[in-house]
Amino acid sequence: MHDTTLEKHGNPLMARTDSNAHLADSPNRAYQVCSRCIMDTTDPLIEFDSSGFCNHCNSFRNNLGRLWHPDEQGRRSLERIIEQLRLSGKGRNYDCALGLSGGADSCYVALKAAEWGLRPLVVHVDTGWNSEMAVSNIERLVKHCGFELHTHVVDWEEMKDLQIAYLRSGIANQDVPQDHAIFAGLYNFCIRNGIRSILSGGNTATEGIFPDAWHGNAMDSVNLRAIHRAFGQVRLRHYPTISFWKLYALYPLLLRMRTIRPLNYLPYDRDAAIAELQGACGWKPYGRKHGESQFTKLFQNHYLPQKFGYDKRRPHFSSMIVSGQITRDEAVRKLAEPLYESEELVADIDYLCNKLSISRANYDEFISSPCRSYTEFSNWDSRYRVMKRVQQFVERVTGRRHGVYG
């Protein structure tokens, strides 16, 4: 059985694992951690300037004005957006859509949407991994806001087969089966109801930093199907997917669909948001980011650090450092805390194995098997690069940005 905590080398910033973690680093590169945030060379593409600051936090600071407006300008922009949504929704049942996972970010957006007087189509895509607390939180919030909840349940046998196929593939991003289904299901609801605007809990303050090298695009249906063809056994008849054409052309360009991230226009503080949710409807915190999903909890806090040496707390805390929510010292102390307590880890692994009808030995084999990259399977990366070049050309010619996802 693998250790339940990251191995410490004197300094919690140097926390590593003892399995395949060495594969995450360039073999000839000395270990280094950023002097401003806590991103390190577990990102093989990380770069440092002469001051020891990494490209992630430098990019975050240099691009704040484009993505993040937690100020008066943001407040005015958000007011205009809300008014536009109200006008567009006149005579309709809904003025926007909102995907509700049960996590703090999406729940807080729902709470704010109710306060703003919006009428969102609230969609929850059940992939089979909801924790009991997530179900309770969603019910409490929807009742408090007076929203009607629309739930799409993904076919479990197909979901189960796809999830096992990903585990067999040995790639880093095991959350693709959930993430892809959630976004595809949400877009499908929007199309059926003629909705063009989607409210998202995604935000720069807590998610602005993330290393691209850790995994590919969760919306890449070419990659998803390639992995399933290689390792799956059940035909995906009902599992929702999105094609490249729909995601990058039909939805944003022809149908003019747009994703709005309200939290980027607010001085968003996640702890304060959780406190507000608790006071408003008795919402209960999960104790960790993405704790609403039983699979994501184990994947992020055991599979990734044990197999790849990736600790997702690093980019999360780094985002919060550069957005001013926590200090670097606080992040270092949090990083020194164990990812799992032994009994909780055993219980969560047992739950996953029972749910997927696999043995504990199977799970351990998934952890110890060779690490692989998503690029070893067919994907749409080349199409994406061409699309981005075309987009950049059009922007130079027209002088304006298009609402292309990604």
DRENDOPA-615701 format. One record per residue: x, y, z of N, C-alpha, C in turn. Coordinates in steps of 0.02 Angstrom, whole numbers, padded with zeros to 5 digits, always signed. Example, Ala and Ser with C-alpha at 12.3 -4.5 7.8 and 13.67 -1.06 7.14 Angstrom:
+00660-00284+00390+00615-00225+00390+00660-00165+00390+00642-00112+00354+00684-00053+00357+00645+00002+00394
END
This chain:
+00042-00060+00000+00000+00000+00000+00044+00062+00000+00025+00112-00040+00065+00173-00044+00056+00215+00018+00107+00257+00032+00104+00303+00089+00045+00350+00080+00016+00371+00136-00043+00415+00133-00024+00488+00136+00039+00504+00147+00061+00573+00147+00120+00581+00100+00128+00644+00076+00186+00657+00034+00250+00654+00075+00300+00625+00045+00364+00619+00079+00396+00687+00086+00419+00704+00146+00448+00770+00159+00525+00766+00155+00554+00815+00122+00627+00818+00117+00650+00882+00153+00634+00887+00217+00657+00944+00256+00611+01004+00251+00588+01020+00191+00547+01079+00179+00483+01057+00145+00424+01077+00170+00361+01056+00139+00356+01078+00066+00394+01130+00046+00393+01150-00023+00424+01097-00068+00463+01052-00037+00497+01000-00075+00459+00935-00073+00395+00937-00054+00357+00875-00046+00353+00837-00111+00367+00772-00109+00365+00729-00168+00334+00662-00149+00325+00618-00196+00301+00551-00182+00356+00501-00200+00344+00438-00180+00396+00388-00189+00379+00338-00245+00328+00351-00286+00312+00303-00338+00341+00323-00405+00300+00355-00448+00324+00375-00514+00337+00449-00519+00346+00483-00462+00351+00555-00462+00408+00581-00504+00462+00541-00508+00521+00565-00545+00506+00574-00619+00452+00544-00644+00435+00549-00714+00407+00618-00731+00386+00655-00679+00357+00721-00692+00410+00772-00708+00471+00762-00686+00524+00811-00695+00569+00792-00754+00600+00843-00783+00651+00830-00833+00709+00794-00798+00735+00739-00827+00785+00699-00792+00850+00736-00777+00864+00790-00815+00927+00826-00805+00916+00894-00771+00858+00903-00742+00841+00969-00714+00840+00966-00638+00874+01014-00607+00874+01018-00534+00806+01041-00509+00786+01016-00451+00722+01036-00423+00723+01109-00404+00668+01145-00419+00663+01216-00403+00591+01233-00390+00580+01280-00344+00512+01303-00328+00512+01379-00334+00457+01407-00355+00451+01479-00366+00460+01518-00301+00491+01576-00306+00503+01618-00248+00442+01660-00228+00394+01664-00273+00334+01704-00258+00274+01659-00240+00259+01611-00285+00206+01563-00271+00239+01497-00250+00205+01441-00257+00236+01378-00237+00236+01327-00294+00229+01350-00356+00236+01305-00413+00308+01283-00419+00318+01220-00441+00385+01192-00443+00396+01152-00507+00452+01117-00510+00471+01081-00570+00434+01015-00579+00382+01002-00539+00338+00947-00558+00300+00966-00621+00300+01031-00637+00279+01053-00703+00341+01054-00747+00348+01007-00794+00409+01002-00833+00421+01062-00879+00370+01104-00891+00377+01161-00936+00386+01227-00898+00390+01224-00832+00396+01285-00793+00461+01321-00808+00459+01387-00807+00518+01428-00818+00524+01479-00762+00586+01497-00746+00599+01545-00692+00640+01603-00718+00623+01664-00693+00663+01722-00713+00721+01730-00665+00759+01784-00673+00820+01794-00633+00804+01804-00559+00742+01822-00543+00722+01832-00473+00695+01768-00442+00691+01715-00482+00664+01652-00456+00588+01648-00460+00558+01696-00496+00485+01695-00505+00468+01653-00566+00414+01613-00561+00397+01568-00616+00353+01602-00668+00350+01570-00726+00309+01597-00781+00235+01598-00764+00213+01553-00719+00142+01551-00701+00120+01614-00664+00156+01631-00611+00135+01689-00573+00151+01754-00610+00204+01754-00651+00218+01813-00692+00162+01825-00742+00139+01771-00774+00084+01777-00821+00020+01799-00787+00007+01772-00727-00052+01791-00689-00051+01866-00676+00005+01891-00652+00010+01962-00635+00006+02006-00697+00036+01983-00753+00037+02024-00814-00030+02025-00850-00072+01974-00839-00135+01969-00875-00197+01983-00832-00186+02008-00771-00243+02019-00726-00295+02065-00757-00273+02118-00790-00320+02167-00817-00367+02139-00869-00345+02085-00904-00386+02056-00957-00439+02009-00930-00424+01974-00876-00468+01921-00852-00502+01935-00785-00473+01978-00745-00493+01983-00675-00503+02055-00656-00564+02072-00634-00580+02142-00616-00617+02145-00550-00583+02130-00494-00616+02132-00428-00618+02204-00401-00644+02250-00442-00641+02321-00424-00704+02356-00449-00703+02421-00448-00760+02460-00470-00775+02448-00544-00723+02441-00584-00733+02426-00655-00769+02359-00664-00750+02310-00624-00783+02246-00627-00855+02250-00605-00868+02288-00553-00937+02296-00529-00982+02325-00584-00957+02377-00618-00996+02409-00672-01006+02360-00730-00954+02323-00747-00959+02275-00802-01010+02221-00786-01009+02198-00724-01055+02145-00704-01127+02171-00705-01137+02232-00684-01204+02261-00686-01231+02264-00757-01187+02282-00805-01207+02284-00875-01225+02214-00901-01185+02165-00882-01197+02096-00903-01264+02071-00876-01277+02085-00812-01339+02063-00781-01399+02095-00817-01394+02159-00832-01448+02193-00867-01459+02164-00937-01404+02148-00971-01410+02117-01037-01445+02049-01033-01429+02011-00981-01460+01946-00972-01535+01953-00959-01553+02001-00918-01624+02013-00904-01662+02031-00967-01632+02075-01008-01665+02096-01069-01672+02038-01118-01619+01998-01123-01621+01942-01171-01671+01888-01149-01687+01887-01085-01732+01836-01060-01805+01856-01059-01820+01917-01080-01890+01940-01080-01932+01895-01126-01988+01872-01099-02032+01829-01138-02010+01757-01141-01956+01740-01106-01931+01672-01105-01934+01644-01034-01929+01578-01029-01929+01547-00963-01865+01560-00925-01810+01567-00962-01744+01576-00930-01706+01631-00965-01663+01665-00928-01620+01715-00960-01547+01693-00965-01531+01635-00935-01464+01608-00939-01466+01536-00913-01409+01503-00916-01404+01435-00888-01348+01435-00836-01354+01388-00790-01303+01381-00738-01292+01307-00723-01230+01285-00732-01213+01216-00714-01196+01213-00640-01231+01171-00603-01223+01167-00531-01193+01100-00511-01131+01101-00488-01097+01039-00469-01107+01021-00395-01121+01072-00355-01123+01063-00283-01062+01091-00249-01011+01109-00290-00950+01139-00263-00962+01211-00243-00915+01239-00205-00923+01306-00178-00930+01359-00232-00890+01355-00285-00889+01408-00335-00956+01412-00372-00980+01356-00398-01043+01358-00436-01102+01373-00390-01099+01349-00329-01154+01364-00281-01156+01437-00264-01098+01468-00258-01096+01540-00241-01124+01581-00300-01108+01561-00361-01136+01595-00419-01212+01589-00419-01238+01531-00402-01310+01521-00398-01341+01568-00346-01308+01573-00289-01333+01617-00235-01335+01689-00259-01282+01711-00293-01279+01779-00318-01332+01790-00374-01340+01740-00417-01389+01746-00471-01459+01759-00444-01475+01725-00389-01541+01736-00357-01546+01808-00331-01492+01831-00301-01491+01899-00274-01498+01951-00330-01470+01936-00389-01472+01982-00446-01538+01979-00483-01581+01933-00463-01646+01928-00495-01645+01892-00562-01594+01851-00574-01590+01814-00636-01632+01750-00631-01649+01723-00689-01690+01662-00693-01651+01609-00732-01602+01578-00702-01562+01529-00739-01595+01461-00745-01580+01428-00801-01595+01357-00808-01539+01321-00769-01556+01293-00712-01505+01262-00669-01499+01188-00687-01439+01168-00708-01428+01101-00732-01376+01066-00689-01392+01007-00668-01343+00964-00633-01336+00900-00673-01274+00884-00691-01260+00821-00726-01232+00771-00676-01270+00719-00664-01252+00668-00615-01211+00613-00650-01146+00611-00635-01102+00562-00666-01094+00499-00623-01130+00497-00568-01127+00438-00525-01079+00443-00466-01046+00501-00460-00994+00508-00408-01012+00560-00355-01074+00584-00354-01093+00634-00304-01085+00607-00233-01055+00648-00190-01055+00631-00119-01124+00648-00091-01141+00617-00034-01206+00631-00003-01211+00704+00016-01156+00733+00037-01156+00803+00057-01170+00848-00003-01143+00829-00062-01155+00868-00122-01229+00869-00140-01261+00811-00136-01333+00807-00150-01372+00851-00102-01354+00849-00038-01388+00890+00012-01376+00964-00001-01315+00983-00018-01299+01053-00031-01338+01080-00090-01343+01040-00143-01380+01061-00202-01453+01072-00185-01482+01024-00149-01553+01029-00130-01566+01091-00087-01522+01103-00038-01530+01161+00006-01527+01226-00034-01478+01230-00078-01467+01292-00115-01524+01306-00164-01544+01256-00201-01597+01265-00250-01662+01286-00216-01677+01255-00159-01737+01274-00121-01732+01346-00097-01673+01365-00072-01664+01433-00047-01673+01485-00102-01645+01470-00161-01647+01517-00216-01713+01517-00253-01753+01465-00243-01816+01460-00279-01808+01440-00351-01752+01406-00367-01739+01384-00435-01767+01315-00448-01781+01301-00511-01802+01234-00532-01739+01197-00555-01727+01138-00529-01668+01100-00545-01683+01047-00598-01640+01046-00650-01645+00996-00703-01584+00951-00698-01595+00887-00686-01540+00840-00677-01536+00791-00735-01476+00785-00763-01464+00734-00815-01420+00680-00784-01444+00619-00784-01407+00563-00756-01371+00526-00812-01306+00523-00809-01267+00489-00860-01275+00413-00851-01283+00377-00906-01289+00305-00903-01230+00276-00865-01244+00242-00809-01189+00220-00765-01145+00167-00796-01174+00119-00832-01133+00066-00861-01083+00094-00912-01104+00144-00949-01059+00177-00996-01007+00219-00959-01030+00256-00910-00984+00297-00870-00932+00254-00835-00954+00199-00807-00910+00153-00772-00857+00124-00819-00878+00104-00878-00832+00075-00927-00781+00127-00950-00803+00188-00960-00758+00242-00982-00709+00259-00926-00733+00261-00864-00689+00276-00808-00634+00224-00801-00652+00160-00807-00602+00107-00803-00554+00110-00862-00579+00127-00921-00535+00134-00979-00482+00187-00967-00501+00243-00936-00453+00296-00921-00402+00272-00870-00424+00235-00819-00377+00209-00770-00327+00161-00803-00351+00121-00850-00306+00075-00886-00257+00113-00930-00278+00171-00955-00235+00209-01001-00173+00236-00966-00177+00248-00901-00120+00273-00863-00104+00347-00874-00152+00386-00901-00139+00457-00911-00155+00496-00848-00135+00560-00847-00142+00600-00787-00214+00620-00772-00249+00646-00822-00314+00675-00808-00370+00623-00809-00382+00593-00751-00434+00543-00744-00503+00574-00735-00506+00639-00731-00571+00673-00723-00606+00687-00789-00574+00671-00845-00604+00686-00910-00674+00655-00918-00684+00591-00900-00751+00562-00909-00805+00603-00874-00791+00629-00814-00839+00671-00779-00845+00740-00811-00788+00773-00820-00788+00842-00845-00821+00847-00913-00804+00801-00958-00832+00805-01025-00908+00796-01023-00931+00747-00985-01003+00734-00980-01040+00793-00950-01010+00825-00900-01043+00882-00867-01052+00940-00915-00999+00958-00951-01004+01015-00997-01046+00998-01058-01040+00937-01083-01080+00917-01141-01154+00917-01122-01170+00890-01064-01239+00889-01041-01268+00959-01033-01228+01004-01006-01250+01073-00996-01264+01107-01063-01217+01100-01111-01227+01131-01177-01289+01102-01212-01300+01037-01205-01358+01006-01236-01423+01035-01208-01426+01046-01142-01485+01077-01112-01495+01148-01140-01440+01185-01147-01444+01253-01173-01471+01255-01244-01447+01210-01286-01470+01208-01355-01544+01193-01359-01567+01144-01319-01637+01125-01320-01683+01181-01296-01657+01224-01253-01698+01278-01225-01682+01347-01255-01641+01348-01307-01627+01411-01341-01589+01461-01299-01547+01438-01254-01509+01482-01209-01440+01494-01237-01418+01556-01236-01354+01575-01265-01301+01595-01214-01321+01607-01152-01274+01629-01101-01271+01579-01043-01210+01561-01024-01199+01512-00971-01158+01544-00915-01185+01541-00855-01148+01565-00796-01103+01509-00771-01040+01525-00758-00992+01475-00735-00960+01497-00670-00943+01448-00628-00908+01463-00566-00832+01466-00575-00810+01454-00636-00738+01460-00650-00713+01529-00634-00654+01535-00606-00630+01601-00585-00554+01604-00583-00529+01663-00595-00456+01674-00596-00426+01675-00526-00464+01697-00476-00438+01705-00409-00414+01640-00378-00448+01585-00392-00428+01521-00363-00405+01470-00414-00412+01486-00479-00395+01438-00532-00353+01469-00587-00325+01528-00575-00289+01564-00627-00224+01531-00647-00196+01491-00603-00133+01457-00617-00146+01382-00623-00126+01355-00679-00128+01282-00687-00081+01263-00744-00037+01214-00733+00012+01195-00784-00019+01154-00840-00014+01178-00902-00042+01143-00959-00010+01074-00968+00052+01067-00946+00087+01003-00956+00058+00946-00915+00017+00962-00865-00009+00909-00822-00063+00869-00857-00100+00898-00903-00148+00858-00941-00175+00899-01000-00211+00865-01044-00238+00898-01103-00308+00925-01093-00341+00939-01148-00408+00970-01147-00461+00919-01131-00498+00929-01077-00550+00882-01057-00607+00880-01108-00613+00930-01151-00666+00931-01201-00646+00896-01265-00586+00869-01268-00561+00836-01329-00595+00768-01338-00650+00768-01376-00688+00707-01387-00650+00656-01430-00604+00680-01472-00563+00634-01512-00519+00592-01466-00487+00626-01417-00445+00591-01369-00485+00544-01325-00543+00567-01303-00586+00526-01261-00606+00461-01296-00627+00467-01359-00648+00408-01395-00589+00362-01412-00531+00391-01423-00472+00350-01438-00452+00308-01377-00455+00339-01318-00439+00302-01257-00491+00248-01244-00554+00264-01256-00605+00215-01245-00600+00157-01295-00583+00172-01357-00574+00118-01407-00518+00071-01386-00465+00099-01356-00407+00059-01337-00421+00016-01275-00461+00040-01228-00468+00006-01164-00540-00009-01143-00589+00020-01177-00658+00009-01156-00688-00054-01184-00745-00073-01157-00778-00135-01179-00852-00124-01196-00881-00069-01172-00951-00055-01184-00958+00001-01234-01004-00006-01281-01014+00047-01330-01046+00108-01297-01020+00167-01312-01047+00229-01284-01105+00253-01327-01165+00231-01309-01225+00250-01347-01258+00314-01320-01254+00324-01256-01290+00380-01225-01245+00432-01192-01182+00416-01184-01135+00462-01152-01131+00526-01193-01141+00585-01163-01142+00648-01201-01072+00672-01219-01062+00692-01282-00997+00718-01304-01008+00782-01345-00954+00818-01354-00955+00879-01395-00900+00873-01448-00915+00888-01510-00865+00885-01563-00825+00950-01565-00769+00947-01598-00726+01007-01606-00765+01061-01642-00802+01042-01694-00841+01089-01734-00892+01126-01690-00927+01089-01648-00977+01121-01605-00946+01168-01554-00892+01144-01522-00863+01182-01468-00831+01247-01491-00796+01245-01549-00758+01303-01570-00788+01342-01628-00842+01317-01658-00872+01353-01714-00947+01363-01704-00984+01308-01701-01057+01313-01697-01080+01353-01636-01056+01333-01577-01079+01365-01516-01058+01439-01510-00992+01454-01513-00972+01523-01501-00981+01570-01560-00974+01545-01621-00974+01589-01679-01041+01594-01713-01073+01537-01725-01137+01538-01761-01196+01549-01715-01196+01515-01657-01251+01524-01610-01239+01579-01559-01178+01606-01560-01160+01661-01515-01169+01644-01441-01155+01582-01424-01158+01563-01353-01096+01590-01318-01104+01608-01256-01048+01636-01218-01049+01610-01146-00990+01601-01119-00983+01582-01049-00963+01643-01009-01002+01658-00958-00990+01716-00915-00965+01691-00847-00911+01720-00823-00882+01701-00759-00890+01760-00710-00947+01764-00676-00962+01821-00633-00910+01832-00578-00879+01778-00554-00832+01785-00498-00770+01824-00518-00758+01831-00583-00701+01871-00606-00715+01945-00603-00778+01963-00589-00797+02034-00583-00810+02053-00510-00794+02007-00465-00805+02018-00394-00739+02010-00355-00733+02040-00297-00675+02026-00253-00686+01959-00220-00681+01905-00259-00701+01839-00236-00651+01810-00187-00676+01796-00127-00637+01762-00075-00674+01698-00059-00642+01641-00073-00677+01577-00068-00701+01562+00004-00660+01577+00054-00681+01564+00123-00741+01607+00142-00740+01670+00120-00796+01714+00135-00859+01690+00098-00851+01664+00037-00907+01639-00001-00938+01579+00033-00896+01534+00059-00921+01475+00094-00960+01496+00157-00933+01546+00193-00968+01570+00253-01036+01599+00234-01039+01634+00178-01103+01663+00156-01152+01608+00137-01128+01556+00103-01171+01500+00085-01198+01464+00148-01154+01456+00197-01175+01424+00259-01230+01464+00293-01221+01530+00295-01270+01572+00328-01336+01577+00291-01333+01572+00224-01393+01581+00184-01437+01518+00184-01407+01459+00177-01449+01400+00168-01423+01338+00205-01374+01346+00249-01348+01288+00285-01302+01245+00243-01276+01273+00189-01229+01237+00146-01169+01214+00187-01146+01153+00175-01091+01125+00215-01027+01118+00175-00971+01142+00201-00907+01137+00164-00881+01066+00163-00842+01051+00110-00816+00983+00101-00747+00973+00133-00716+01028+00151-00649+01021+00182-00593+01021+00132-00609+01014+00068-00558+01016+00016-00591+01035-00050-00552+01062-00096-00578+01082-00161-00602+01021-00200-00660+01027-00231-00691+00974-00271-00708+00912-00229-00722+00923-00165-00742+00867-00122-00813+00844-00135-00848+00879-00181-00916+00858-00198-00918+00794-00238-00861+00776-00269-00858+00715-00309-00815+00663-00273-00842+00604-00261-00804+00550-00228-00744+00529-00270-00753+00530-00336-00697+00510-00379-00643+00564-00381-00663+00626-00391-00614+00681-00397-00574+00688-00333-00606+00678-00277-00572+00682-00212-00513+00633-00210-00526+00570-00228-00473+00519-00226-00422+00529-00282-00447+00547-00341-00403+00559-00398-00352+00614-00384-00376+00671-00358-00331+00728-00348-00286+00719-00288-00309+00684-00238-00272+00680-00175-00234+00615-00164-00242+00568-00210-00203+00506-00204-00174+00483-00270-00217+00472-00320-00193+00448-00385-00140+00494-00415-00155+00558-00422-00109+00604-00453-00042+00611-00416-00043+00625-00351+00021+00632-00316+00060+00567-00312+00026+00511-00306+00062+00447-00301+00091+00426-00368+00053+00433-00421+00074+00408-00486+00118+00457-00524+00100+00522-00522+00134+00571-00563+00175+00622-00523+00163+00624-00457+00197+00676-00418+00164+00743-00423+00103+00746-00450+00067+00809-00457+00023+00821-00396+00033+00877-00363-00008+00896-00306-00049+00957-00327-00114+00947-00339-00156+01001-00365-00165+01058-00315-00143+01048-00253-00145+01104-00206-00096+01157-00227-00042+01138-00261+00008+01188-00281-00021+01243-00326-00051+01225-00383-00080+01279-00424-00138+01315-00390-00177+01278-00350-00233+01310-00316-00208+01362-00265-00161+01342-00223-00134+01388-00174-00094+01444-00208-00060+01428-00262-00022+01479-00298-00068+01533-00326-00126+01511-00353-00175+01560-00377-00198+01605-00320-00209+01576-00262-00233+01615-00205-00179+01661-00178-00116+01641-00185-00061+01684-00164-00059+01747-00207-00058+01738-00273-00050+01796-00317-00114+01838-00321-00172+01808-00302-00233+01848-00300-00244+01879-00232-00197+01868-00186-00199+01902-00121-00244+01871-00069-00265+01807-00078-00310+01776-00030-00272+01743+00027-00213+01718+00014-00171+01689+00067-00099+01711+00056-00058+01705+00107+00012+01720+00100+00050+01657+00079+00110+01667+00056+00151+01609+00037+00166+01565+00097+00178+01596+00154+00191+01556+00215+00130+01514+00233+00070+01542+00226+00010+01503+00239+00004+01444+00192+00020+01456+00129+00018+01403+00079+00067+01347+00095+00126+01366+00117+00177+01317+00136+00153+01274+00193+00121+01306+00243+00095+01268+00300+00039+01220+00278-00005+01243+00233-00059+01201+00209-00032+01143+00168+00021+01156+00130+00051+01104+00088+00083+01049+00131+00103+01067+00192+00135+01018+00236+00084+00971+00268+00020+00988+00264-00032+00945+00292-00040+00882+00250-00056+00826+00280-00065+00764+00240-00124+00770+00193-00116+00740+00134-00170+00739+00086-00228+00695+00110-00211+00644+00148-00262+00597+00172-00242+00571+00241-00292+00558+00281-00283+00518+00341-00293+00444+00321-00257+00399+00354-00255+00329+00333-00324+00297+00328-00366+00305+00378-00431+00273+00378-00476+00300+00322-00473+00365+00312-00513+00397+00260-00491+00372+00191-00426+00366+00182-00400+00342+00118-00423+00271+00103-00418+00227+00152-00440+00158+00142-00514+00156+00125-00554+00195+00160-00626+00196+00147-00641+00221+00077-00606+00273+00055-00619+00302-00012-00597+00255-00067-00540+00220-00057-00518+00172-00108-00568+00114-00112-00590+00090-00054-00639+00036-00053-00704+00056-00088-00725+00118-00077-00785+00143-00109-00777+00143-00185-00721+00168-00209-00709+00171-00281-00706+00101-00311-00671+00055-00278-00665-00013-00304-00733-00048-00308-00773-00039-00256-00840-00069-00256-00884-00038-00311-00878+00027-00319-00919+00062-00368-00901+00040-00439-00836+00030-00452-00813+00011-00518-00809-00064-00528-00824-00102-00476-00820-00176-00478-00750-00200-00496-00700-00169-00463-00631-00190-00471-00603-00208-00402-00546-00241-00400-00515-00259-00336-00465-00206-00315-00445-00210-00251-00394-00164-00226-00329-00176-00264-00316-00238-00282-00255-00253-00320-00257-00219-00388-00317-00216-00419-00324-00181-00483-00306-00107-00475-00333-00077-00422-00319-00005-00410-00244+00006-00400-00212-00036-00360-00140-00028-00348-00100-00036-00413-00124-00080-00457-00091-00088-00522-00098-00025-00565-00156+00007-00561-00165+00070-00598-00115+00123-00573-00103+00124-00508-00057+00172-00480+00015+00156-00500+00034+00093-00499+00104+00074-00511+00122+00064-00584+00072+00061-00628+00086+00051-00700+00122+00113-00729+00155+00105-00786+00191+00162-00815+00147+00222-00829+00174+00281-00816+00138+00343-00831+00137+00354-00907+00080+00376-00932+00074+00389-01003+00045+00459-01013+00057+00487-01072+00030+00552-01090-00031+00544-01134-00077+00591-01129-00136+00589-01173-00116+00593-01246-00057+00623-01260-00034+00631-01329-00016+00564-01362-00012+00511-01323+00001+00445-01352-00061+00417-01387-00117+00453-01380-00180+00433-01411-00202+00489-01458-00242+00472-01509-00267+00523-01555-00299+00580-01517-00289+00641-01541-00317+00699-01507-00328+00755-01558-00357+00810-01535-00371+00864-01581-00323+00924-01572-00265+00912-01543-00217+00966-01532-00198+01003-01596-00186+00966-01651-00166+00998-01714-00222+01042-01741-00284+01020-01735-00341+01060-01756-00346+01124-01714-00333+01116-01649-00338+01173-01604-00286+01226-01621-00225+01204-01637-00172+01252-01654-00190+01290-01718-00218+01255-01767-00239+01288-01829-00295+01338-01814-00344+01316-01773-00399+01360-01756-00375+01423-01721-00327+01416-01676-00302+01475-01640-00266+01522-01686-00229+01495-01736-00194+01539-01784-00245+01577-01826-00298+01543-01846-00350+01577-01885-00384+01630-01842-00398+01614-01780-00430+01661-01734-00386+01723-01725-00322+01713-01715-00276+01770-01705-00272+01814-01767-00274+01781-01826-00273+01819-01889-00335+01862-01895-00393+01831-01881-00457+01868-01885-00457+01926-01836-00430+01916-01776-00428+01969-01726-00384+02027-01749-00328+02010-01782-00283+02064-01807-00318+02104-01861-00355+02069-01905-00388+02102-01960-00448+02143-01937-00488+02115-01893-00550+02149-01872-00539+02194-01811-00486+02182-01774-00472+02222-01715-00516+02205-01655-00548+02146-01656-00590+02127-01599-00583+02052-01586-00596+02033-01525-00592+01964-01504-00658+01928-01516-00654+01864-01532-00714+01824-01541-00722+01779-01480-00783+01760-01465-00798+01721-01405-00783+01647-01414-00724+01629-01436-00707+01560-01446-00687+01529-01380-00715+01470-01364-00699+01437-01302-00626+01416-01302-00595+01417-01243-00527+01391-01235-00475+01444-01236
END
